[in-house]
Structures are given as structure tokens and as C-alpha cells.
């Protein structure tokens, strides 16, 4: 019987399951969206049952379509930092999932500001509402019975991978991997353990935490009642780490950027942790007890700005229209769009920044605003990559690097050419748009011997190469004006 490996990709707006054969052909796939909940401005929640039901539905449909294949394993990759707390005894969530984009805990972060340096040193992260700890604390402090359940040892915390794993294994496994644990503000990336001092700072009981394993750990088998079939879950990675793994994170000279709801640029730094006051240092993956690290620039609003243009402003009917709208213009007409809809992440880290459109004249049209929104993704990426250069100094020769891209917005031809132009770098787009899923499938399959690591990387094909064409004068002028626009958006709230 032919064999297959399944990736369960748990995203911010939907969940996808993909089955790959030995040649990385897609045997089957299924995808279901779930809604976002916005109780207040800059608050973002999801119903944990919506996340679970859509994930299980996608997984079951994909498994059913693989009836002529033996499924050797499945791997899980997930939206990181999102917080779910549930009752260990009943398995029921005590509150909605608080999503990584949510800014409700900005005040809590300010109140703990004396610990910023300590937290950065231990975790590589910033004391920011983006990460999990203050979200956990908010639920424990504000939700009825959460604190008492925690005190009785009956409360469980997990990022989305842990929540889905718990349910797929019938409540038998409460676990995560090092890449996800490293995004909680509770995990010391130097010792590779949860840190008692950090737990004390946030007043979070260690009993609620999932066990943090290697990224290529065998996490147990799904139960038939949950997934329809018993399949070993081998491998868990946070979504951006999975994308980096797929792009060749071990390969020198590669920066990856995922153009999803947010933008996430990463460069792998081997076994060395680099400190940066503008970037996150994080665990890329931990394989066979060996940690690999990365520098990351997390940008809160990326491809999600296309949904905003479509749903909120009615400027486009689909994200695909944006490329044609931008190409219809000779220039941006001096219009800039700072998409700080949930504050600004790297390299600004300002939760009080707010969205801004500036440079409008009587000649500006909605196409100028659409183009400005697309350009903002490229500018934000450049902001981060310049910080990579600053942080790595002699170890990163930027002109020698390539940017490898994935995510839905990487299909936008205008954006990818503009990205190459504004960076003055080669941009490579792979055939697989869903590199996150391909990455976790690869980690799982390499662990089981389904693929060797060489076979896996040889399966990756470059679909399009974008080379820079813009003159330096225009490149510098465009970017200088972007920086001026950003300054006007900061500290608005």
C-alpha cells in the first residue's frame, strides 16, 4: 500500500489538513474557516470549540480521502501565543481563546515593566500583550472559577496545538513542543525549561502548563472517536518555525517571510542566541534534544489588511484584485498606509500605534489606497530585515541572502516584485504556498523515515524568482516616506 503523511495546520482564521505522498504530491486536503470575535476594540477572541470542530472536520475529511494510502504519521503546526484554558476534568474551556493579536493586556504589561530586561534575557521575548503569559493571567484573574480550578490543579493551559492534541488523544496528552513553549513568556530559552521566577512574576501556577517536548517527539496516537482513525502524532512546531524548516532553515543565506494574517520574517541562528532590542530571539526547533534558535520579526497586520480592504472598506471584492489595482498606477502617488490595526509589532513594539492613511490629495483614488496597503507589507518586511542585519552584524552579509516567501499574499505578483525592489534582494517563491503545512509534514516524515532530510529538501521547487529593478533614488525615497508615516502613527492610543 502507498504511504502518506498528514499535516494539520491550525491557522488564525481557519484550519487545514493536507496529506502528502512520497513525491510531495497532495493526495487530499480540506480547509474550514472559523470566526473571529471582537468584544472590544483591539480585543480578539475565538471560540475554542469552533477551532476544535473545524480542525477535526478537516482532518477527518482528509483521512477519508486517503483510504488507499497508509498514513504513517501526522504533524501539528499552529497559530502561536493564542491562549486556551480548560477544565481538565470536563475538558470544557473556561473562556474563549484569547488570540495572539489581542491587545487587552497592554496595561498588565506596563504594570510589570520593571521585569522587562529580565524577561528578555530569559525568554528572548518582549513583555508585550502578543505573548501568552499576560493572557493566561487575565483569564485566571477575570473568569469565574478559573482561579479556584487552578488552585485545585484542575485547570489546563495550552496554545492551540495543545488544545487540539488533548482532544485528539481523548484527553490523555497535555503537551507541546519547545518552539511553542518558547512563545509563552514562561519558558527559559537558555535552560530549555519553564522558569519558576517567571511563573512567580506572572503569578501563574506551573500545574496548568503542558509538558514541553522535542519538536520531533512522538506525542501519542489520535483516538478513533476523535479523528476516525488511530494515527501517531509525531512532530509539533509553531507555524512560523514550520515555515522556516520547510524553506531550508538549516541552509546558510536564507531569510523566510510568511505573508499570512500577519507577517513573520525569520532567520535561523544555529545553536547561538542573538540578543536584539528590536527582534525576538526564539527556539526554532528542538530535535533529538538539540536546540536550534532563530531571530524573528513579528508583524501584526500583514495579509490581513487585504481582508480589511474587502470586508470593512469594500474597496476590492477579493484579495486577488489588489495586484491589478496596484499595477494600474505608475506610482503610489505619495499615499502611505500604516496598517497598525492591532498596534505595531517588530521593530516598533508599540501597542498604542493605530492605523493611518496619509498623503491623500484630490488625485488619489481607492486604487492608491489599495496599492499603499500592499506596499506596507513590503516596507514592514524591510524594517525587520534591516534589524536582522543590525543584530547579526558580521554574521549576516545581507546582499548575499535570499528572501524565500510563502503565505497567501505571496501569490500577489505586484507585492513580490515591489518587495524585491524595496529590499534590493532576490525574492524566491516556492511552488508550495502552504509551506507551513509542508514544513511540519517534513519534520514528521523525516522522523519516521518516510523521507530523508535530503529527499525532503529536494522536493521543494522554486516557482518564481523576483529580481530587483528599482533605482536606488526611488527605493530610498519610497522607504524614507514610509518611516515618516510610521512616526505619525505611534502612541496614538
Secondary structure by P-SEA (a helix, b strand, c coil): cccccccccccccbbbbbbbccccccccbbbbbbbbbbccccbbbbcaaaaaaaaaaaaaaaaaaaccccccbbbbbccccbbbbbccccccccccccccccccaaaaaaaaccaaaaaaacccccccccccaaaaaaaaacccaaaaaaaacccccccaaaaaaaaaaccccccccaaaaaaccccccccccccaaaaaaaccccccccccccccccccccccccccbbbbbcbbbcaaaaaaaaacccccbbbbbbbccbbbbbbbbccbbbbbccbbbbcccccccbbbbbbbbbbccccaaaaaacccccccccccaaaaaaacccccccccccccccccccccccccbbbbbccccccccaaaaaaaaaaaaaaaaaaaaaaaaaaaccccccccbbbbbcccccccaaaaaaaaaaacbbbbbccccaaaaaaaaaaaaaaaccccaaaaaaaccccbbbbbcccaaaaaaaaaaaaaaaaaacccc
